[in-house]
C-alpha cells in the first residue's frame, strides 16, 4: 500500500509533566516513512520546538523510544505502513512518551535512573594477561546481551517499574541483561550474585516476558538473562548442597 | 542583561562521548587528571554505534602474513599518500594493543577457530584485519568504553552542548555549554580541552551520519583560531540504502562485500571489474571465477591463495563506479546498484550480517538472504579535520586537543574502512595522555565572565527573531544544496555557486526563529547547529574549489585525474582570521627514510611471511 499523498492525523503529547496535553497535527505522508519522519515533518513544518530525542535514525542507538498507539517502540524502526494498517480508519495515530520515566517535555523523558543503576554494577574482572582465549560458542552466549541498544523500552514496559515503581529495589531488565553479560562472560572472575539478589532485586521479576516482547534487538531477556540470574541466586541461597559445598571450599561457584 | 550560569573546574574536559572521547577521558582520568566528559547526547548514543564492519589492527590472528608494516603501507596507499606518516605509523603499531585492551574491558569480539579475536577482510586492507562483532562493531566498542568509563571517576555531563571555547591569550582555558533539557548555561574552566566531537556529514542530505554530525568540534576549533586540513576530502561510502526515501543514506556495511557481496548493474554485470584504477592494477581478481574462489577460501577460514574481488577496492573507487553506472543508465530502479549476498545463504547472513538483515527487512521490506539490496553512495566520513600534532594530538592552539573524526592526518585523501574505530582508540588514548600531562603543570584558569556572557548572548540570539523562518527548513535546504553542488563529482562552477549559496544561508540562519521556549527545544538546537554547519560547509567547499585535481574523496569533473607533481604533495590548510575563513597550501612533509623503506619492502615482506607461514603449517 502506497502512502504517498495520504493525509494523516496524529495526536502527540505536548507540554511538560502533569500539564501536558495531546495535540492534533495533520501531515501528508510520503513513501516508506517511519514514525520519526512524521515527527520531524511536524517539527520542521509546524512546531519547531517539538521535543524529541533521537540520534541515528537507523535502530542502532536506541534514543527515540516512545509509545505509538499505546505500544512501546522505536520511532525510527516503526514503519508508517504498519501503523496506518493497525489504526482504525479515521482515527489519529497517537504518539506518547515512555510512561515509566519522569516526563521532561513532549516526547522526551528522563532516563537517568538507568545510568545510575548501571554505575552500581561491578565491571568485568578477568585475567591481567593480554590475548584472552575463548571460543565462539562461549562468545555467542554473551554477544546476545551485548546487542542491547539501551532504548529502555524493556524498563518502560516492566510492570515492576511501570506500575509498581520499584525503582529503589529492582535493577530493571536492561541492567539485569548487563549483569548476565558479565556473569556469563567466560573469563570473568567477579562474584555479583549477592547483589543480584539484594540490591538488584532479581526476584521481583515474575517472568511475564513483557520486556522480551518489546525488545527491538530481539534479546531473550527473560529466558536467557533473567532466569539464568534467578537460577544463580537459587543455587547460592536456597540449595542446601551448594551451601555446604561453598562453606567447605570457600570458593566462588562457577557455572 | 547578564545571564546566570553555573561554574565548574577540571583538569581535562573532553567534548564528545563517542569512542575517541571516552577513550581520551579514560586515559586522562587514569593519569590522575580531574576529568569530565561533556556530551550533547545521552551516554552510549554517539555516532560510534553506527560503525558496523570492524576495527582494523594487525593482530595477525587471521593471517600471519600481516603486521604493522603492512597496515602502515595500506593506510598510506589508501590515503593516496597524503596521510601524516607519523600518525599512520603510531596507528599501525598501537592498534593491536588498543584492541586487546578492549577485550580486557569486556568487549566480546567474534573468535577464530584458535579462540582468538577473529578478523575480516575489508577494502584496501591487504590481509583480513578487522576485529569485529557481526556487523555491530561500533556498538561493541562504545558500550565497552562506556562500561569502563563510568568506573574511572569521570564526571559525565549528558545532553550538554558546548558552543564556545574560552581563551586566555593564545591558549584555550575552558568552554561554555547549554543544557538541552532546561536550556540553562554552564561554564567550565579547564587546563586542557579535548575535541572528540566526530564529523560533519549532516551537511549533506544523503548521509549515514546521526543528527550530531554537525561539525561542532571542527567549528569550535576554527572559531578558537586552530587550523584545519584536508577538508575537501569527504568519504562517500559506496553502499548506503537508496530506497525508500526516508532511509536514503543509511549505511550498508562494507562487511557485506567483505563477506562476498557482489555488485551488479541493471544488466546483471559485475561492473567493478571495469573500474580498477591503475594504482591498484594487478591487486584484484580479474575474473568472476577468481573472485568466487577468494570468497570460498576466506569464508571457510583458509588463507586466500588468489586475489580479492574488485568489489573490495577502496571506497572512493567503488562510490565513483556506482555513480558512473547510474549516470550511464545502468542503475537500479531507484538510482543505485544491486548488492547481492544471498548466495551465502540465510544461516551465514544471520550470523555475520544480522543487523543488515534486520535493517532491510524492517525499513525496506527486503530479505537480503533471498534478494539483492539496492545501494548507492552516501556521505559517510570527513577525512579532514583539526590539524594536530601526531604524537600529542595537540592542535595549533595551546591547551586544545582533538582526536577521532574531528581530528585529521591519519586518513589523507581517503580512509580505509576499519581504520576509524582503530583511530578512535589509538589517538583517543594519546589525546587523553598528553592533555592530562599538560594539565599537571598548570594552575586552574579563571573563568572570564565577559567571554561567557558574550557566548550566552550568541546562544540566545535566535529567540529575538519572532516571525522568522523555521530553522528546520533552512537545515533541509542547505543539506540539499551541499548534496547537489559539493557532492561526489564536483565542478568549479557548482562549487563557486555553493560558496555564494552558503552566504545566503548564513543570512537566513541569522534571522530564523525556533519558538520561544528554552526547554528541550529541538528547533533552537538546530538553529545553533546551523551556525557550525554553514561555516564548516564553507570550509569544505573552499578547500574543494582550491584543489584542482581528483584524488580520493575529492573528484573534480573539470580536473578528472590525480595531479601528482603539485597536489600529490600539497595540503590545504584552513583557518579563520577576524571572522574570515582563509586558505593556504603547505607541502606534505617528506616521509622518514626508514618508513619509506618499509613501504618499498612491504611487498617482499608479504611474500616472505607467506613462505614462513607455509613452513609452520
Interface residues (C-beta under 8 A of the other chain):
Chain A: X16 X30 X31 X32 X33 X34 X37 X40 X43 X44 X45 X47 X48 X49 X50 X51 X52 X53 X54 X55 X56 X57 X58 X59 X60 X61 X62 X63 X77 X79 X104 X105 X106 X108 X110 X111 X112 X115 X118 X119 X123 X124 X126 X127 X128 X130 X131 X132 X133 X134 X135 X136 X139 X142 X143 X146 X147 X148 X149 X150 X178 X181 X182 X185 X218
Chain B: X41 X42 X43 X44 X45 X46 X47 X49 X50 X97 X100 X101 X103 X104 X105 X106 X108 X109 X110 X111 X114 X115 X116 X133 X134 X136 X138 X139 X140 X143 X147 X148 X150 X151 X158 X181 X210 X211 X212 X243 X244 X245 X246 X247 X250 X251 X355 X358 X359 X362 X363 X364 X470 X471 X472 X473 X475 X476 X513 X514 X515 X516 X517 X519 X520 X521 X522 X523 X524 X526
